[in-house]
Amino acid sequence: IAISNTGTGGRYGIQCAMAIAATQCDVVGNLLITPHENGVIYGTNSTVTKVRHNTIISPGLEGIWSGNNGAGVSLENNIISTTYSQCIDKQTNNVERYNDLYGCSTPVANSDTPTSAGTGTVTNNPNLTSTYSTPANSSLRRAGIANGWCLDARGRPCWNPPDIGSYQATSGDPANTRSVRQ
C-alpha cells in the first residue's frame, strides 16, 4: 500500500509490478510530480487494486498504466495532468469514476468517455495552486465519489463527498466552508 506520499522524478511515481499472484497494491492520496515514464504502473499479478485520490503531474508517458490486470483496477477521484496522448492506459476490467484527466488527447484508452463534473470523469483544467491543491473556486471540490477509507497527501481524512485529487480542502484552507468530515 502506498498512502500519502509525495514524489518527484524517478522512472515511475509508484510501481506495483508484483511477481506473486493475487497481490493487492493500493495507491491512495499521493502527489506524483514529473515521473519520467508512468505515474502509477501495475503488473499482471496485482489484484483487488485501488488507485484513489492521487494527483499525477506531467508524467513522461501515461498517468496510470494498468498492465494486463485481469482483476481490474478501481481508479477514482484522481487528477492526471499531462500532455502525453493517454492519461490512463486501460488493459482489462478497470473501473474509472470521478477522475479529472486533463491535457491528453486520449483521456482513457479502451474505456469510458469523459462526462460532466459530478457524474463521472471530466477533462477540466484543474488550475492547481503552487502546492498542487485545488483553489477555492475549483469544480473539483466535493466532486468525487465516497469510496471507503481515504487519506490525502497530508494524511488527512477525506470529506463526504470528497474532493478530486490528492489534497482535501480543510477548515484551515482558504474559502473552505465545509463543516463535516467523512
N, C-alpha and C positions, 0 to 999 in steps of 0.2 A: 504494500500500500504506500502510495506517495501522497502525502497530505501537507498542505500549507507550506510549500517550498517556493523559493524564487531562484531562477537560474538564468544565466546569460551566456550565450555562445554554446560551445560544445557541439559534437556531431549530432546528437539528439537531445531534446529537452529532457524527456523521460522515455526510457526503453523498457518494455515488458516483453522480451523475446524469450519465453520460457522453453526449456528443453524437456521439462517434465509435463506429462499430460495432466489436464484438469487443474491447472494452477490459476488461481484468481489474482488479478492485479488491478486494483482500483487507483485512480488518479483523481484527486479531489482538491480544489482550492489552490491551484498552483499558478504562478506567474512565470511564463517561459518567454524570454526575450532573445530574439535572433539566433535560434539554433541553426547550425549550418545545413542540416537536412530537415528531418521531421520534428515537429514539436513533441508529439507523442507517437510512438510506434509500438504495435503489438505483433506478436508472432502467432503461429498456428496453434500453439497449445494453451494460450491464455484463455480462460473460460470465466463466465459469470463476471464480466468486467464492466466497470463503471468509469466513465470519464465525465466528470461533472464540475461545474463552477470553476473552470480554468480560463485563463487569458493567455493566448499564444500570439506573440507579436513578431511579424516578419520572418517566418521560417524560410529556409532556402528551398525546401520542397513543400510537401503537404503539411498542413497544420496537424492533422491526425491521419495516420496510415494504419489500417487495422489488419493487414495480412489476410490470410485465409482462415480467419477465426470462425469456425463452424458454429460456435455457441452464440456468436454475435457480441456486440459491444453496445452498451447504453451510453449515448452521447447526449448530454442535456446541460443546458444553461451555460454554454461555453462561448467565449469570444475568440474568433480567429481573424486576425487582420493581416493580409498578405497580398502580394502581387503575383504569386505563383498561380498557375491555372486552376488547381484544385485546392479547396480548403480541407476537404475530407475525401480520402480515397477509400471508399467502402468496398469491401470484397464480398462478404456474405452476412446476412442476418442482422445487420446493425439496426438499432432503433435510434433515430435522431429526432430530438424535440427541443424547441426553445433555445436554439443557438443563434448567434449573430455571426454570419460568415461574410466578411467584408473584403472587397478588393480583388477577389479571384474571379476569373471568367467562368469557371465551372464550380459553383459552391460545393456541391456534393456529387461525386462520380457514382453513377449507378444507383441513385436513390431519389429522395423526395425533391419537390420544387419548393423553394423558399416562399413563404406566405407572409401575411402582415403580422405586426407586433402583437403579442398576446395570444396568438393562435398557433404559433409554431416557429419555424426557423425564419429569420429575416436576414436581409443584406444591408442593414443600415450602417452608416459610418458611426462607430462607437464614440467618436470625439472624446477619447480618453484624456484625462489630465496628465500632467508630467509624472505623476506617480502611478499611472495606469489604472486609476479608478474612474468610475463614471461620474460626470459632472451632475450637479443638482437637477438640471433640466433634461437629463437623458431619458430616452424612451426605453432604455434597458433596465431602469429601476422598477422593481416589482413586476417585471415582465416574464420572469421564469416560471417554472413549474416546481412545486414542492415534491421532493422525491426521496424522503427519508433523511437520514443524518447528513449534515453538511457543515463544513468549516471553510472560512475564506482564507486568503493568503496571510492574514494576520492571526489566524487561529480563532476567529470569532464565529459564533453560530450564525446560520442564515435566517432570514426572515421568512414569513409565510404570507404571500408568495415571495420567493427570493429574487434578488437582482440577478441578471445575467452577467457572468464574468467572475473573476477571481476575488473581487472585493465586494463586500456588502456594505451599503451605507449604514452608518450607526449614528447614535444620538449626538456624537461629537463632530460629525461631518457637516459641512455647510449645507444649509437649506434642507435638512432632513426633518421630516415630520412624523416619522414612524414612532409608534408607542408600544408595539407588541413584538416579541420575538417568537420564532418558531420553537 
